[in-house]
Amino acid sequence: MKRITVIIIVLSLFGYACSKKVNFENVHANVPAFNQKISVATWDQREQIVSGSRKPDFVGYMRSGAGIAYPMGTTSGKPLANLISNNVSSSLSAQGSTASVIATNANQSELTILSNLKKSGKNRLILINCKQLHMDGTGGRYLLYNLIVNVYTGNGTVIKQKAFTGKKPLGGSWFFGPGKYKQYMPEALKNLIGEVFNDADIVSALKAK
């Protein structure tokens, strides 16, 4: 009996230790029709990425019943920051804007990224400073986020800067485990993008002449 118990525990821990992947491709949010030419960049300044303790595809932690945290990544292995930009761009494009993505990495400076955005020749530039964005929690899971969204004119003049921070419940429980995290995590990102780009201040900045 003891041997069976040990085997169950080992298998349980192995299941958590195996790499968990989540698909964040093609996450389309409901956003307004801005009808602008827009370039988007997301700058990953999450502590885990800047310190090098996690890879750029880090999306959160899956925790065992004992609270041991196992990191999760994107299915494609692509950096989460660039996937966010891709999803913002495709969401804006679907509503009539001409949107493109400027790829970034955490080691770049904000000035370098802004310079690359200006070189795109678009009349609206969006820089999302991603200070926190990941899933965590024992029992129920939460999305923890801290995004600073900057909207500029084509020449780099700031129109609006606004922070979006919070802790949103996602799903899962002590009894049933994490639940359908491969569904509710992309859904949470879609909802967050929608929240940002339906915000009255951001809408005003993107629609300004």
N, C-alpha and C positions, 0 to 999 in steps of 0.2 A: 504493500500500500504506500509506504514512504517513497519507494522508487517511482511509482506512478505519479505521485504528487510532485516529485522533483522534475520529472519529465514534462509535466504540464506547465510548471513554472518556467522551465527553460524554453519551451516552445512559445510560451506567452511573451517572454522577454525578447526572443528572436523575432517574433512578429512585429514588435514595436521597433526593434533595432533596424529592421529592413527599411531601406529608403522609401519614404512615402512621397509620391509625386502628385501634383495637382496641375490640371490643364488650364492655363490662363490665356490660351489663344482664342481669338474671335469672341471676345467679351464685348458685346455691343450695348451701350447704354442709351437711354432715351434722353436726348439733349435738344435744345432749341435749334432753329435754323438761323445761324448767324450770317451766312452768306458772305464770309470773309476768306481771305487767303491767309492761312494760319500755319505756323511751324510750332511743333511741340517737342519739348525735351523734359525728361524726368531725371533729376540728379539724386542718386542714391547716397544719402548721408546717414543711413541707419547705423547705429553704434556697432551692431554685429558685423556689418560690411566694412566700415571704415577701419575697425580694429583688426580685421582679417580673420576673426573667429568663425565667420560663416561665409559661404560662397555667395556671389551676387544673385544666384537663383533662389536664395532662401525665402521661404514664404511663411514659416512658422514652426511651431513645435507640436509634436504628438506626444502626450505624456502617458506613461504606464499607470497602473493602479497605485504604484508606490510613489508616483510623482516624478519619475525619471523622465527627463526631456530628450526627445529624439528629433533632430532637425528634419524639416521637409523642404523639398525643392520643386521647381517647375518641371512639368513633364518633358518639355523640350530641352531643358538645361539652359535656356536663354536667361539673361539677367531679368529679374522682375521689373526693374525700373524701365527697361526698354519695352517690355511687354505692356506696361501701363501706358507708355507713350503711343504704342501701336494701337491699343484699344481706344484711347482718347481720339487719336487721329481718325480711325475708321468710323467712330461714332459721329464725329463732326462732319466727315465726308458724306456719310449717309443722309445728312440733313442739308446738303447743298454747299457746304464750305469746301474749299480746296485746301486740304490739310496734308502736311508731311511731317516726318519724324527726324529729329536730330539725335543720333545715338550718343550716349554718354558713358562715362565710367566714374566710379567714386573718387578716383584720384585727380580728376580734372578740377580746375578752379571754377567758381561761379562766373568769373569774368570771361574765361575761355569758352564756356558753354554759351553765354550770352552773345559773344562775338560770333560763334558758329551759327546761332539762331539768326542774327542780323544778316549774315552772308546768304541766307536762304532767299532773301528778297521778298518775303511775305509782309503784309501790312499789319498783321497781328502776331505777336510772339508770346508763347506760353512756356514758362519755366516752373516746373513742379519740384520744389525742394522736399524730398521724401525723408523726413527725420525719423519716422516710425511707421511701419506697416507690416504686421504679421499676426498670425493666429496663435493663441495660447490659451491655457486653462486646463485645470483638472475637473473632471465631471463635465460641466457645460463649457463650450469653447467660445472665445470672444475674438473679435477683430480689434486690435489696438492700432490706432493710427494718429499721425501728426504730419499733416501736409501743409506746406506754405506755398500757395499758388500765386504766381506773379504773372500779370498780364502787361505787355509792353506794346508800344507802337513799333512800326517796322524799323525805326532808327534806335530803338532801345530805351525810349523814355517810358518810365513806369506810369501806367494808368491806374493799376490797382494791385495791392498785395493783401492777401487774406489767408489766415490760418484756419485749418479744419482739423480739429482734434476730437478724439472720443474713444469709447470702448463699447462696441456693439455686440450683443449676444448673437451667436451663430446657430448653435445646435449642440447635440450630444448631451449625455448625462452620466452620472456615476454608474447607473444600473445598465444602460444600453450602450455605453461607450461613446466614441466620437460621432457616431451616426454617419450620415451621407455627406462627409466633408468634401468629397470631390464635386458635389453639386453646390453646397451652400457657400463654399469659399469663392468660386468664380461669381456666384450670384451676389455675394457681399461686395466684391470689387465693382461689379456692374452698378450696384446701388450707390456706392460711394462716388463713382464717376458722375452718375446722374445727379447726386446731391450737389457736388461741386459746380457743375456746369448749368444747373438750374438755380443756383444761388443768385439772388437779385443783384448783388454787387458785381459778380463775375459776368452775369448777363449784360449789365450796363457797360462794363469795360470792353466786352467783345463786340457789342453793337455800336459803340460810340464811333462817330465819323472822324 
